Amino acid sequence: MENLTAIEQARQLFARSWAAYSQGELKEAEEFTLQAKALWEQEMGAESLPVSTCMNNLGRICEETDRAEEGIEWHRKALALRKKLLGDHPETAFCYGNLGTALAAHGQFEEAIDVLSAAINLFEKCGNTNGHDVEGYKRNLAVCVDALSAPKTCACR
């Protein structure tokens, strides 16, 4: 990668991170993602779409390596950056959905409901009323609503 520009190096590292992630090699995926993110920040600034994509992917990696709180924070950063750069856009809705899903998986159902609802509403505002992502977020929202409406049981003896 010596003769490549920093942007080209970042793209290659990002591709390697995706390949590693797809093969379940999460430690390597995280390392490549962090390296790509650093290069993009150096070349494009900290507020760029490739950086937000890295943040989103780091969120997923952290979730899958039992670091839910860290993953949620990455998702929050990715969402904030997408909102700033893109405003109302399907990619922003996607980030809302990923944050909502991470919150739900960590049992933070009330906030997850708000965030997943925002994702679905934004997708609809952008003209996306169905599709894999939208349907998944709707299912996750239903799970959160069910979890909050389920009767509380006592494990006391």
Summary of the structure (lengths in Angstrom):
residues: 157
radius of gyration: 17.3
end to end distance: 63.3
largest distance: 68.4
contacts: 499
relative contact order: 0.09
helix: 78%
strand: 0%
